[in-house]
Amino acid sequence: MENLTQGLAAELGPRRIRVNAIAPGYTRSEGTEAEGLLGEENIKQYISGTPLGRLGEPADIAAVAVFLASDESSWITGETIRGGGGAR
């Protein structure tokens, strides 16, 4: 994903099109809940590996997307922004 993001950014940059990606960490969502990925034990494991000590929420990832869509990120392209509370 990172290589694709960087390649597309290089290709589309001359047309003033910015290309970035968001790599969310352990995030609570309809999908993770529907798939049963957020059982009590899983949540404890995910939280223990996250320096911020919590799961991400959809609003956490949305804030990154809003930033990337804003003029404040006009100098950012070819990047993968990790939104995972510090977990690696």
PyMOL Python script that loads the backbone (N, CA, C, O; Angstrom):
from pymol import cmd

cmd.read_pdbstr("""\
ATOM      1  N   MET A   1       0.827  -1.179   0.000  1.00  0.00           N
ATOM      2  CA  MET A   1       0.000   0.000   0.000  1.00  0.00           C
ATOM      3  C   MET A   1       0.877   1.251   0.000  1.00  0.00           C
ATOM      4  O   MET A   1       0.588   2.221  -0.701  1.00  0.00           O
ATOM      5  N   GLU A   2       1.932   1.220   0.778  1.00  0.00           N
ATOM      6  CA  GLU A   2       2.804   2.401   0.829  1.00  0.00           C
ATOM      7  C   GLU A   2       3.458   2.667  -0.527  1.00  0.00           C
ATOM      8  O   GLU A   2       3.549   3.817  -0.956  1.00  0.00           O
ATOM      9  N   ASN A   3       3.913   1.611  -1.199  1.00  0.00           N
ATOM     10  CA  ASN A   3       4.536   1.790  -2.515  1.00  0.00           C
ATOM     11  C   ASN A   3       3.523   2.328  -3.530  1.00  0.00           C
ATOM     12  O   ASN A   3       3.855   3.201  -4.332  1.00  0.00           O
ATOM     13  N   LEU A   4       2.313   1.818  -3.499  1.00  0.00           N
ATOM     14  CA  LEU A   4       1.274   2.289  -4.404  1.00  0.00           C
ATOM     15  C   LEU A   4       0.977   3.764  -4.137  1.00  0.00           C
ATOM     16  O   LEU A   4       0.857   4.556  -5.072  1.00  0.00           O
ATOM     17  N   THR A   5       0.861   4.125  -2.878  1.00  0.00           N
ATOM     18  CA  THR A   5       0.589   5.513  -2.504  1.00  0.00           C
ATOM     19  C   THR A   5       1.694   6.430  -3.009  1.00  0.00           C
ATOM     20  O   THR A   5       1.422   7.491  -3.571  1.00  0.00           O
ATOM     21  N   GLN A   6       2.937   6.018  -2.807  1.00  0.00           N
ATOM     22  CA  GLN A   6       4.069   6.845  -3.248  1.00  0.00           C
ATOM     23  C   GLN A   6       4.132   6.929  -4.767  1.00  0.00           C
ATOM     24  O   GLN A   6       4.395   7.997  -5.321  1.00  0.00           O
ATOM     25  N   GLY A   7       3.893   5.814  -5.440  1.00  0.00           N
ATOM     26  CA  GLY A   7       3.932   5.803  -6.902  1.00  0.00           C
ATOM     27  C   GLY A   7       2.854   6.672  -7.512  1.00  0.00           C
ATOM     28  O   GLY A   7       3.113   7.432  -8.445  1.00  0.00           O
ATOM     29  N   LEU A   8       1.643   6.560  -6.986  1.00  0.00           N
ATOM     30  CA  LEU A   8       0.551   7.387  -7.502  1.00  0.00           C
ATOM     31  C   LEU A   8       0.782   8.864  -7.200  1.00  0.00           C
ATOM     32  O   LEU A   8       0.449   9.727  -8.012  1.00  0.00           O
ATOM     33  N   ALA A   9       1.347   9.152  -6.040  1.00  0.00           N
ATOM     34  CA  ALA A   9       1.647  10.549  -5.704  1.00  0.00           C
ATOM     35  C   ALA A   9       2.646  11.135  -6.695  1.00  0.00           C
ATOM     36  O   ALA A   9       2.501  12.279  -7.127  1.00  0.00           O
ATOM     37  N   ALA A  10       3.662  10.349  -7.055  1.00  0.00           N
ATOM     38  CA  ALA A  10       4.662  10.820  -8.029  1.00  0.00           C
ATOM     39  C   ALA A  10       4.033  11.011  -9.406  1.00  0.00           C
ATOM     40  O   ALA A  10       4.345  11.969 -10.113  1.00  0.00           O
ATOM     41  N   GLU A  11       3.159  10.105  -9.774  1.00  0.00           N
ATOM     42  CA  GLU A  11       2.530  10.175 -11.095  1.00  0.00           C
ATOM     43  C   GLU A  11       1.516  11.316 -11.197  1.00  0.00           C
ATOM     44  O   GLU A  11       1.432  11.991 -12.224  1.00  0.00           O
ATOM     45  N   LEU A  12       0.757  11.522 -10.135  1.00  0.00           N
ATOM     46  CA  LEU A  12      -0.341  12.493 -10.187  1.00  0.00           C
ATOM     47  C   LEU A  12       0.026  13.862  -9.637  1.00  0.00           C
ATOM     48  O   LEU A  12      -0.715  14.824  -9.836  1.00  0.00           O
ATOM     49  N   GLY A  13       1.150  13.964  -8.954  1.00  0.00           N
ATOM     50  CA  GLY A  13       1.576  15.238  -8.387  1.00  0.00           C
ATOM     51  C   GLY A  13       1.644  16.384  -9.390  1.00  0.00           C
ATOM     52  O   GLY A  13       1.194  17.488  -9.081  1.00  0.00           O
ATOM     53  N   PRO A  14       2.194  16.154 -10.585  1.00  0.00           N
ATOM     54  CA  PRO A  14       2.240  17.243 -11.568  1.00  0.00           C
ATOM     55  C   PRO A  14       0.858  17.805 -11.938  1.00  0.00           C
ATOM     56  O   PRO A  14       0.748  18.924 -12.439  1.00  0.00           O
ATOM     57  N   ARG A  15      -0.185  17.017 -11.684  1.00  0.00           N
ATOM     58  CA  ARG A  15      -1.552  17.496 -11.944  1.00  0.00           C
ATOM     59  C   ARG A  15      -2.180  18.079 -10.680  1.00  0.00           C
ATOM     60  O   ARG A  15      -3.381  18.347 -10.634  1.00  0.00           O
ATOM     61  N   ARG A  16      -1.350  18.269  -9.664  1.00  0.00           N
ATOM     62  CA  ARG A  16      -1.796  18.815  -8.371  1.00  0.00           C
ATOM     63  C   ARG A  16      -2.792  17.896  -7.651  1.00  0.00           C
ATOM     64  O   ARG A  16      -3.651  18.359  -6.901  1.00  0.00           O
ATOM     65  N   ILE A  17      -2.662  16.607  -7.892  1.00  0.00           N
ATOM     66  CA  ILE A  17      -3.480  15.620  -7.188  1.00  0.00           C
ATOM     67  C   ILE A  17      -2.603  14.980  -6.123  1.00  0.00           C
ATOM     68  O   ILE A  17      -1.556  14.403  -6.417  1.00  0.00           O
ATOM     69  N   ARG A  18      -3.051  15.094  -4.892  1.00  0.00           N
ATOM     70  CA  ARG A  18      -2.316  14.497  -3.788  1.00  0.00           C
ATOM     71  C   ARG A  18      -2.873  13.112  -3.501  1.00  0.00           C
ATOM     72  O   ARG A  18      -4.082  12.896  -3.580  1.00  0.00           O
ATOM     73  N   VAL A  19      -1.990  12.170  -3.167  1.00  0.00           N
ATOM     74  CA  VAL A  19      -2.394  10.795  -2.867  1.00  0.00           C
ATOM     75  C   VAL A  19      -1.778  10.408  -1.523  1.00  0.00           C
ATOM     76  O   VAL A  19      -0.558  10.429  -1.361  1.00  0.00           O
ATOM     77  N   ASN A  20      -2.623  10.059  -0.575  1.00  0.00           N
ATOM     78  CA  ASN A  20      -2.180   9.625   0.742  1.00  0.00           C
ATOM     79  C   ASN A  20      -3.029   8.433   1.160  1.00  0.00           C
ATOM     80  O   ASN A  20      -4.082   8.171   0.578  1.00  0.00           O
ATOM     81  N   ALA A  21      -2.564   7.722   2.164  1.00  0.00           N
ATOM     82  CA  ALA A  21      -3.308   6.578   2.687  1.00  0.00           C
ATOM     83  C   ALA A  21      -3.402   6.689   4.203  1.00  0.00           C
ATOM     84  O   ALA A  21      -2.568   7.322   4.850  1.00  0.00           O
ATOM     85  N   ILE A  22      -4.419   6.069   4.744  1.00  0.00           N
ATOM     86  CA  ILE A  22      -4.590   5.985   6.189  1.00  0.00           C
ATOM     87  C   ILE A  22      -4.491   4.519   6.576  1.00  0.00           C
ATOM     88  O   ILE A  22      -5.171   3.669   6.002  1.00  0.00           O
ATOM     89  N   ALA A  23      -3.640   4.230   7.548  1.00  0.00           N
ATOM     90  CA  ALA A  23      -3.482   2.868   8.061  1.00  0.00           C
ATOM     91  C   ALA A  23      -4.015   2.845   9.500  1.00  0.00           C
ATOM     92  O   ALA A  23      -3.276   3.125  10.444  1.00  0.00           O
ATOM     93  N   PRO A  24      -5.288   2.512   9.660  1.00  0.00           N
ATOM     94  CA  PRO A  24      -5.855   2.511  11.007  1.00  0.00           C
ATOM     95  C   PRO A  24      -5.352   1.338  11.834  1.00  0.00           C
ATOM     96  O   PRO A  24      -5.071   0.260  11.311  1.00  0.00           O
ATOM     97  N   GLY A  25      -5.250   1.568  13.107  1.00  0.00           N
ATOM     98  CA  GLY A  25      -4.894   0.493  14.030  1.00  0.00           C
ATOM     99  C   GLY A  25      -6.162  -0.209  14.505  1.00  0.00           C
ATOM    100  O   GLY A  25      -7.172  -0.242  13.801  1.00  0.00           O
ATOM    101  N   TYR A  26      -6.093  -0.761  15.694  1.00  0.00           N
ATOM    102  CA  TYR A  26      -7.248  -1.461  16.255  1.00  0.00           C
ATOM    103  C   TYR A  26      -8.339  -0.437  16.529  1.00  0.00           C
ATOM    104  O   TYR A  26      -8.228   0.388  17.436  1.00  0.00           O
ATOM    105  N   THR A  27      -9.389  -0.508  15.731  1.00  0.00           N
ATOM    106  CA  THR A  27     -10.445   0.497  15.795  1.00  0.00           C
ATOM    107  C   THR A  27     -11.802  -0.174  15.915  1.00  0.00           C
ATOM    108  O   THR A  27     -12.118  -1.120  15.193  1.00  0.00           O
ATOM    109  N   ARG A  28     -12.589   0.334  16.836  1.00  0.00           N
ATOM    110  CA  ARG A  28     -13.957  -0.149  17.010  1.00  0.00           C
ATOM    111  C   ARG A  28     -14.775   0.316  15.812  1.00  0.00           C
ATOM    112  O   ARG A  28     -14.750   1.498  15.469  1.00  0.00           O
ATOM    113  N   SER A  29     -15.491  -0.588  15.180  1.00  0.00           N
ATOM    114  CA  SER A  29     -16.327  -0.213  14.039  1.00  0.00           C
ATOM    115  C   SER A  29     -17.445  -1.234  13.890  1.00  0.00           C
ATOM    116  O   SER A  29     -17.450  -2.277  14.544  1.00  0.00           O
ATOM    117  N   GLU A  30     -18.380  -0.913  13.024  1.00  0.00           N
ATOM    118  CA  GLU A  30     -19.464  -1.868  12.756  1.00  0.00           C
ATOM    119  C   GLU A  30     -18.895  -3.179  12.230  1.00  0.00           C
ATOM    120  O   GLU A  30     -19.368  -4.257  12.591  1.00  0.00           O
ATOM    121  N   GLY A  31     -17.877  -3.084  11.375  1.00  0.00           N
ATOM    122  CA  GLY A  31     -17.279  -4.283  10.785  1.00  0.00           C
ATOM    123  C   GLY A  31     -16.585  -5.159  11.803  1.00  0.00           C
ATOM    124  O   GLY A  31     -16.759  -6.378  11.795  1.00  0.00           O
ATOM    125  N   THR A  32     -15.791  -4.549  12.692  1.00  0.00           N
ATOM    126  CA  THR A  32     -15.075  -5.362  13.686  1.00  0.00           C
ATOM    127  C   THR A  32     -16.046  -5.984  14.675  1.00  0.00           C
ATOM    128  O   THR A  32     -15.830  -7.101  15.145  1.00  0.00           O
ATOM    129  N   GLU A  33     -17.105  -5.270  14.990  1.00  0.00           N
ATOM    130  CA  GLU A  33     -18.099  -5.834  15.900  1.00  0.00           C
ATOM    131  C   GLU A  33     -18.902  -6.939  15.216  1.00  0.00           C
ATOM    132  O   GLU A  33     -19.173  -7.972  15.828  1.00  0.00           O
ATOM    133  N   ALA A  34     -19.283  -6.733  13.960  1.00  0.00           N
ATOM    134  CA  ALA A  34     -20.058  -7.746  13.232  1.00  0.00           C
ATOM    135  C   ALA A  34     -19.263  -9.034  13.052  1.00  0.00           C
ATOM    136  O   ALA A  34     -19.836 -10.123  13.064  1.00  0.00           O
ATOM    137  N   GLU A  35     -17.950  -8.916  12.887  1.00  0.00           N
ATOM    138  CA  GLU A  35     -17.101 -10.093  12.701  1.00  0.00           C
ATOM    139  C   GLU A  35     -16.695 -10.734  14.027  1.00  0.00           C
ATOM    140  O   GLU A  35     -16.008 -11.755  14.038  1.00  0.00           O
ATOM    141  N   GLY A  36     -17.109 -10.148  15.128  1.00  0.00           N
ATOM    142  CA  GLY A  36     -16.780 -10.693  16.440  1.00  0.00           C
ATOM    143  C   GLY A  36     -15.321 -10.513  16.829  1.00  0.00           C
ATOM    144  O   GLY A  36     -14.799 -11.274  17.644  1.00  0.00           O
ATOM    145  N   LEU A  37     -14.664  -9.526  16.260  1.00  0.00           N
ATOM    146  CA  LEU A  37     -13.242  -9.296  16.536  1.00  0.00           C
ATOM    147  C   LEU A  37     -12.994  -8.540  17.830  1.00  0.00           C
ATOM    148  O   LEU A  37     -11.849  -8.383  18.255  1.00  0.00           O
ATOM    149  N   LEU A  38     -14.055  -8.076  18.449  1.00  0.00           N
ATOM    150  CA  LEU A  38     -13.880  -7.270  19.651  1.00  0.00           C
ATOM    151  C   LEU A  38     -14.415  -7.962  20.892  1.00  0.00           C
ATOM    152  O   LEU A  38     -15.099  -7.355  21.716  1.00  0.00           O
ATOM    153  N   GLY A  39     -14.091  -9.242  21.012  1.00  0.00           N
ATOM    154  CA  GLY A  39     -14.426  -9.942  22.250  1.00  0.00           C
ATOM    155  C   GLY A  39     -13.590  -9.384  23.383  1.00  0.00           C
ATOM    156  O   GLY A  39     -12.588  -8.711  23.143  1.00  0.00           O
ATOM    157  N   GLU A  40     -13.982  -9.652  24.589  1.00  0.00           N
ATOM    158  CA  GLU A  40     -13.316  -9.090  25.771  1.00  0.00           C
ATOM    159  C   GLU A  40     -11.814  -9.392  25.790  1.00  0.00           C
ATOM    160  O   GLU A  40     -11.007  -8.511  26.085  1.00  0.00           O
ATOM    161  N   GLU A  41     -11.447 -10.622  25.480  1.00  0.00           N
ATOM    162  CA  GLU A  41     -10.019 -10.979  25.479  1.00  0.00           C
ATOM    163  C   GLU A  41      -9.251 -10.246  24.380  1.00  0.00           C
ATOM    164  O   GLU A  41      -8.139  -9.768  24.604  1.00  0.00           O
ATOM    165  N   ASN A  42      -9.848 -10.161  23.198  1.00  0.00           N
ATOM    166  CA  ASN A  42      -9.194  -9.440  22.103  1.00  0.00           C
ATOM    167  C   ASN A  42      -8.990  -7.975  22.457  1.00  0.00           C
ATOM    168  O   ASN A  42      -7.923  -7.413  22.210  1.00  0.00           O
ATOM    169  N   ILE A  43     -10.017  -7.360  23.035  1.00  0.00           N
ATOM    170  CA  ILE A  43      -9.908  -5.945  23.406  1.00  0.00           C
ATOM    171  C   ILE A  43      -8.765  -5.749  24.400  1.00  0.00           C
ATOM    172  O   ILE A  43      -7.979  -4.812  24.264  1.00  0.00           O
ATOM    173  N   LYS A  44      -8.670  -6.625  25.397  1.00  0.00           N
ATOM    174  CA  LYS A  44      -7.579  -6.513  26.386  1.00  0.00           C
ATOM    175  C   LYS A  44      -6.220  -6.619  25.699  1.00  0.00           C
ATOM    176  O   LYS A  44      -5.298  -5.867  26.015  1.00  0.00           O
ATOM    177  N   GLN A  45      -6.102  -7.549  24.766  1.00  0.00           N
ATOM    178  CA  GLN A  45      -4.837  -7.740  24.044  1.00  0.00           C
ATOM    179  C   GLN A  45      -4.508  -6.511  23.207  1.00  0.00           C
ATOM    180  O   GLN A  45      -3.374  -6.033  23.233  1.00  0.00           O
ATOM    181  N   TYR A  46      -5.480  -5.997  22.468  1.00  0.00           N
ATOM    182  CA  TYR A  46      -5.252  -4.821  21.630  1.00  0.00           C
ATOM    183  C   TYR A  46      -4.838  -3.618  22.476  1.00  0.00           C
ATOM    184  O   TYR A  46      -3.885  -2.913  22.144  1.00  0.00           O
ATOM    185  N   ILE A  47      -5.556  -3.394  23.562  1.00  0.00           N
ATOM    186  CA  ILE A  47      -5.266  -2.247  24.424  1.00  0.00           C
ATOM    187  C   ILE A  47      -3.879  -2.368  25.047  1.00  0.00           C
ATOM    188  O   ILE A  47      -3.182  -1.366  25.206  1.00  0.00           O
ATOM    189  N   SER A  48      -3.474  -3.586  25.400  1.00  0.00           N
ATOM    190  CA  SER A  48      -2.159  -3.758  26.031  1.00  0.00           C
ATOM    191  C   SER A  48      -1.020  -3.409  25.078  1.00  0.00           C
ATOM    192  O   SER A  48       0.075  -3.066  25.524  1.00  0.00           O
ATOM    193  N   GLY A  49      -1.262  -3.492  23.780  1.00  0.00           N
ATOM    194  CA  GLY A  49      -0.231  -3.166  22.801  1.00  0.00           C
ATOM    195  C   GLY A  49      -0.313  -1.747  22.278  1.00  0.00           C
ATOM    196  O   GLY A  49       0.400  -1.385  21.342  1.00  0.00           O
ATOM    197  N   THR A  50      -1.169  -0.948  22.870  1.00  0.00           N
ATOM    198  CA  THR A  50      -1.377   0.419  22.407  1.00  0.00           C
ATOM    199  C   THR A  50      -0.936   1.395  23.490  1.00  0.00           C
ATOM    200  O   THR A  50      -1.541   1.429  24.562  1.00  0.00           O
ATOM    201  N   PRO A  51       0.095   2.184  23.241  1.00  0.00           N
ATOM    202  CA  PRO A  51       0.572   3.125  24.246  1.00  0.00           C
ATOM    203  C   PRO A  51      -0.510   4.061  24.800  1.00  0.00           C
ATOM    204  O   PRO A  51      -0.431   4.469  25.958  1.00  0.00           O
ATOM    205  N   LEU A  52      -1.506   4.401  24.000  1.00  0.00           N
ATOM    206  CA  LEU A  52      -2.563   5.285  24.492  1.00  0.00           C
ATOM    207  C   LEU A  52      -3.607   4.546  25.327  1.00  0.00           C
ATOM    208  O   LEU A  52      -4.482   5.174  25.923  1.00  0.00           O
ATOM    209  N   GLY A  53      -3.520   3.210  25.373  1.00  0.00           N
ATOM    210  CA  GLY A  53      -4.355   2.428  26.287  1.00  0.00           C
ATOM    211  C   GLY A  53      -5.833   2.379  25.950  1.00  0.00           C
ATOM    212  O   GLY A  53      -6.673   2.273  26.844  1.00  0.00           O
ATOM    213  N   ARG A  54      -6.155   2.453  24.676  1.00  0.00           N
ATOM    214  CA  ARG A  54      -7.563   2.339  24.288  1.00  0.00           C
ATOM    215  C   ARG A  54      -7.656   1.923  22.835  1.00  0.00           C
ATOM    216  O   ARG A  54      -6.685   2.030  22.085  1.00  0.00           O
ATOM    217  N   LEU A  55      -8.830   1.448  22.439  1.00  0.00           N
ATOM    218  CA  LEU A  55      -9.095   1.187  21.029  1.00  0.00           C
ATOM    219  C   LEU A  55      -9.364   2.513  20.332  1.00  0.00           C
ATOM    220  O   LEU A  55      -9.764   3.494  20.959  1.00  0.00           O
ATOM    221  N   GLY A  56      -9.137   2.520  19.034  1.00  0.00           N
ATOM    222  CA  GLY A  56      -9.522   3.679  18.252  1.00  0.00           C
ATOM    223  C   GLY A  56     -11.027   3.689  18.044  1.00  0.00           C
ATOM    224  O   GLY A  56     -11.690   2.654  18.117  1.00  0.00           O
ATOM    225  N   GLU A  57     -11.536   4.846  17.791  1.00  0.00           N
ATOM    226  CA  GLU A  57     -12.943   5.029  17.472  1.00  0.00           C
ATOM    227  C   GLU A  57     -13.036   5.545  16.036  1.00  0.00           C
ATOM    228  O   GLU A  57     -12.084   6.146  15.540  1.00  0.00           O
ATOM    229  N   PRO A  58     -14.147   5.326  15.370  1.00  0.00           N
ATOM    230  CA  PRO A  58     -14.287   5.826  14.006  1.00  0.00           C
ATOM    231  C   PRO A  58     -13.949   7.311  13.873  1.00  0.00           C
ATOM    232  O   PRO A  58     -13.382   7.729  12.863  1.00  0.00           O
ATOM    233  N   ALA A  59     -14.290   8.101  14.874  1.00  0.00           N
ATOM    234  CA  ALA A  59     -14.002   9.540  14.832  1.00  0.00           C
ATOM    235  C   ALA A  59     -12.501   9.814  14.803  1.00  0.00           C
ATOM    236  O   ALA A  59     -12.071  10.819  14.237  1.00  0.00           O
ATOM    237  N   ASP A  60     -11.701   8.939  15.401  1.00  0.00           N
ATOM    238  CA  ASP A  60     -10.246   9.114  15.371  1.00  0.00           C
ATOM    239  C   ASP A  60      -9.715   9.004  13.952  1.00  0.00           C
ATOM    240  O   ASP A  60      -8.853   9.784  13.546  1.00  0.00           O
ATOM    241  N   ILE A  61     -10.221   8.049  13.204  1.00  0.00           N
ATOM    242  CA  ILE A  61      -9.784   7.847  11.821  1.00  0.00           C
ATOM    243  C   ILE A  61     -10.384   8.930  10.928  1.00  0.00           C
ATOM    244  O   ILE A  61      -9.724   9.421  10.013  1.00  0.00           O
ATOM    245  N   ALA A  62     -11.627   9.298  11.194  1.00  0.00           N
ATOM    246  CA  ALA A  62     -12.274  10.352  10.411  1.00  0.00           C
ATOM    247  C   ALA A  62     -11.510  11.668  10.532  1.00  0.00           C
ATOM    248  O   ALA A  62     -11.415  12.415   9.558  1.00  0.00           O
ATOM    249  N   ALA A  63     -10.970  11.959  11.701  1.00  0.00           N
ATOM    250  CA  ALA A  63     -10.219  13.199  11.893  1.00  0.00           C
ATOM    251  C   ALA A  63      -8.975  13.232  11.002  1.00  0.00           C
ATOM    252  O   ALA A  63      -8.610  14.289  10.489  1.00  0.00           O
ATOM    253  N   VAL A  64      -8.332  12.093  10.818  1.00  0.00           N
ATOM    254  CA  VAL A  64      -7.173  12.016   9.924  1.00  0.00           C
ATOM    255  C   VAL A  64      -7.621  12.264   8.483  1.00  0.00           C
ATOM    256  O   VAL A  64      -6.957  12.986   7.740  1.00  0.00           O
ATOM    257  N   ALA A  65      -8.747  11.665   8.091  1.00  0.00           N
ATOM    258  CA  ALA A  65      -9.265  11.849   6.733  1.00  0.00           C
ATOM    259  C   ALA A  65      -9.637  13.305   6.477  1.00  0.00           C
ATOM    260  O   ALA A  65      -9.356  13.843   5.406  1.00  0.00           O
ATOM    261  N   VAL A  66     -10.263  13.937   7.454  1.00  0.00           N
ATOM    262  CA  VAL A  66     -10.636  15.349   7.305  1.00  0.00           C
ATOM    263  C   VAL A  66      -9.386  16.208   7.165  1.00  0.00           C
ATOM    264  O   VAL A  66      -9.341  17.116   6.335  1.00  0.00           O
ATOM    265  N   PHE A  67      -8.374  15.923   7.976  1.00  0.00           N
ATOM    266  CA  PHE A  67      -7.115  16.668   7.860  1.00  0.00           C
ATOM    267  C   PHE A  67      -6.517  16.513   6.467  1.00  0.00           C
ATOM    268  O   PHE A  67      -6.118  17.498   5.847  1.00  0.00           O
ATOM    269  N   LEU A  68      -6.454  15.276   5.973  1.00  0.00           N
ATOM    270  CA  LEU A  68      -5.858  15.044   4.659  1.00  0.00           C
ATOM    271  C   LEU A  68      -6.655  15.710   3.542  1.00  0.00           C
ATOM    272  O   LEU A  68      -6.088  16.060   2.507  1.00  0.00           O
ATOM    273  N   ALA A  69      -7.943  15.887   3.732  1.00  0.00           N
ATOM    274  CA  ALA A  69      -8.783  16.538   2.724  1.00  0.00           C
ATOM    275  C   ALA A  69      -8.743  18.060   2.818  1.00  0.00           C
ATOM    276  O   ALA A  69      -9.256  18.759   1.944  1.00  0.00           O
ATOM    277  N   SER A  70      -8.131  18.564   3.884  1.00  0.00           N
ATOM    278  CA  SER A  70      -8.136  20.014   4.115  1.00  0.00           C
ATOM    279  C   SER A  70      -6.931  20.705   3.477  1.00  0.00           C
ATOM    280  O   SER A  70      -5.968  20.056   3.067  1.00  0.00           O
ATOM    281  N   ASP A  71      -7.005  22.026   3.404  1.00  0.00           N
ATOM    282  CA  ASP A  71      -5.892  22.820   2.893  1.00  0.00           C
ATOM    283  C   ASP A  71      -4.669  22.749   3.808  1.00  0.00           C
ATOM    284  O   ASP A  71      -3.550  22.996   3.360  1.00  0.00           O
ATOM    285  N   GLU A  72      -4.871  22.418   5.073  1.00  0.00           N
ATOM    286  CA  GLU A  72      -3.751  22.319   6.015  1.00  0.00           C
ATOM    287  C   GLU A  72      -2.772  21.213   5.636  1.00  0.00           C
ATOM    288  O   GLU A  72      -1.628  21.215   6.090  1.00  0.00           O
ATOM    289  N   SER A  73      -3.211  20.274   4.813  1.00  0.00           N
ATOM    290  CA  SER A  73      -2.325  19.176   4.399  1.00  0.00           C
ATOM    291  C   SER A  73      -1.848  19.350   2.960  1.00  0.00           C
ATOM    292  O   SER A  73      -1.464  18.377   2.311  1.00  0.00           O
ATOM    293  N   SER A  74      -1.872  20.565   2.469  1.00  0.00           N
ATOM    294  CA  SER A  74      -1.566  20.796   1.056  1.00  0.00           C
ATOM    295  C   SER A  74      -0.136  20.423   0.660  1.00  0.00           C
ATOM    296  O   SER A  74       0.150  20.300  -0.531  1.00  0.00           O
ATOM    297  N   TRP A  75       0.748  20.243   1.605  1.00  0.00           N
ATOM    298  CA  TRP A  75       2.138  19.877   1.322  1.00  0.00           C
ATOM    299  C   TRP A  75       2.399  18.403   1.598  1.00  0.00           C
ATOM    300  O   TRP A  75       3.549  17.963   1.596  1.00  0.00           O
ATOM    301  N   ILE A  76       1.356  17.652   1.831  1.00  0.00           N
ATOM    302  CA  ILE A  76       1.484  16.229   2.159  1.00  0.00           C
ATOM    303  C   ILE A  76       0.977  15.398   0.991  1.00  0.00           C
ATOM    304  O   ILE A  76      -0.181  15.515   0.590  1.00  0.00           O
ATOM    305  N   THR A  77       1.850  14.559   0.447  1.00  0.00           N
ATOM    306  CA  THR A  77       1.456  13.607  -0.581  1.00  0.00           C
ATOM    307  C   THR A  77       2.419  12.429  -0.551  1.00  0.00           C
ATOM    308  O   THR A  77       3.585  12.580  -0.186  1.00  0.00           O
ATOM    309  N   GLY A  78       1.931  11.266  -0.932  1.00  0.00           N
ATOM    310  CA  GLY A  78       2.752  10.065  -0.940  1.00  0.00           C
ATOM    311  C   GLY A  78       2.988   9.478   0.439  1.00  0.00           C
ATOM    312  O   GLY A  78       3.911   8.688   0.633  1.00  0.00           O
ATOM    313  N   GLU A  79       2.167   9.858   1.387  1.00  0.00           N
ATOM    314  CA  GLU A  79       2.358   9.425   2.772  1.00  0.00           C
ATOM    315  C   GLU A  79       1.295   8.426   3.202  1.00  0.00           C
ATOM    316  O   GLU A  79       0.162   8.456   2.721  1.00  0.00           O
ATOM    317  N   THR A  80       1.675   7.549   4.105  1.00  0.00           N
ATOM    318  CA  THR A  80       0.745   6.681   4.783  1.00  0.00           C
ATOM    319  C   THR A  80       0.706   7.139   6.231  1.00  0.00           C
ATOM    320  O   THR A  80       1.706   7.049   6.944  1.00  0.00           O
ATOM    321  N   ILE A  81      -0.435   7.626   6.661  1.00  0.00           N
ATOM    322  CA  ILE A  81      -0.599   8.131   8.010  1.00  0.00           C
ATOM    323  C   ILE A  81      -1.129   6.989   8.872  1.00  0.00           C
ATOM    324  O   ILE A  81      -2.185   6.424   8.588  1.00  0.00           O
ATOM    325  N   ARG A  82      -0.398   6.660   9.913  1.00  0.00           N
ATOM    326  CA  ARG A  82      -0.820   5.612  10.825  1.00  0.00           C
ATOM    327  C   ARG A  82      -1.676   6.226  11.929  1.00  0.00           C
ATOM    328  O   ARG A  82      -1.254   7.160  12.610  1.00  0.00           O
ATOM    329  N   GLY A  83      -2.855   5.703  12.092  1.00  0.00           N
ATOM    330  CA  GLY A  83      -3.760   6.142  13.150  1.00  0.00           C
ATOM    331  C   GLY A  83      -4.035   4.960  14.050  1.00  0.00           C
ATOM    332  O   GLY A  83      -5.106   4.355  13.987  1.00  0.00           O
ATOM    333  N   GLY A  84      -3.066   4.632  14.889  1.00  0.00           N
ATOM    334  CA  GLY A  84      -3.202   3.427  15.684  1.00  0.00           C
ATOM    335  C   GLY A  84      -2.870   3.583  17.155  1.00  0.00           C
ATOM    336  O   GLY A  84      -2.579   2.600  17.837  1.00  0.00           O
ATOM    337  N   GLY A  85      -2.911   4.802  17.644  1.00  0.00           N
ATOM    338  CA  GLY A  85      -2.647   4.987  19.070  1.00  0.00           C
ATOM    339  C   GLY A  85      -1.239   4.599  19.485  1.00  0.00           C
ATOM    340  O   GLY A  85      -0.984   4.371  20.668  1.00  0.00           O
ATOM    341  N   GLY A  86      -0.325   4.519  18.532  1.00  0.00           N
ATOM    342  CA  GLY A  86       1.065   4.188  18.831  1.00  0.00           C
ATOM    343  C   GLY A  86       1.401   2.717  18.717  1.00  0.00           C
ATOM    344  O   GLY A  86       2.564   2.342  18.864  1.00  0.00           O
ATOM    345  N   ALA A  87       0.403   1.862  18.454  1.00  0.00           N
ATOM    346  CA  ALA A  87       0.671   0.427  18.306  1.00  0.00           C
ATOM    347  C   ALA A  87       1.392   0.171  16.991  1.00  0.00           C
ATOM    348  O   ALA A  87       1.108   0.817  15.983  1.00  0.00           O
ATOM    349  N   ARG A  88       2.311  -0.759  17.007  1.00  0.00           N
ATOM    350  CA  ARG A  88       3.058  -1.133  15.779  1.00  0.00           C
ATOM    351  C   ARG A  88       2.925  -2.602  15.537  1.00  0.00           C
ATOM    352  O   ARG A  88       3.473  -3.119  14.563  1.00  0.00           O
TER     353      ARG A  88
END
""", "prot")
cmd.dss("prot")
cmd.show_as("cartoon", "prot")
cmd.util.cbc("prot")
cmd.orient("prot")
